[in-house]
Amino acid sequence: MILYHKMPISERCTGRNLLNHCRQVGRPAKLEYTYYLLKDVEEIDNDELDPNTWVVKFTIDDTIHYAYGSKQLDALKKVLEDVEPILRGKL
């Protein structure tokens, strides 16, 4: 029987660094994100935002999270702020 020692991840590892760590260790198993322009997304109806706003669809296992930003990186940063506790819980 092989036992693996699980080391905790540092609290300083946040945002994109945490996302890269999750990819490297392969947890959570289903982790994907895709960028869209708001004008191309039919399932989100928001007339208050510019149609050229970026939307990131972030999926963890079977849970979907959305965030908006004027740039793709802004949208990713916002969604990572929201899902950071979830990602840490899956590690």
Secondary structure as GFF3:
##gff-version 3
##sequence-region A 1 91
A	DSSP	alpha_helix	15	25	.	.	.	ID=ss1
A	DSSP	beta_strand	31	37	.	.	.	ID=ss2
A	DSSP	three_ten_helix	38	40	.	.	.	ID=ss3
A	DSSP	beta_strand	54	60	.	.	.	ID=ss4
A	DSSP	beta_strand	63	69	.	.	.	ID=ss5
A	DSSP	alpha_helix	72	90	.	.	.	ID=ss6
###
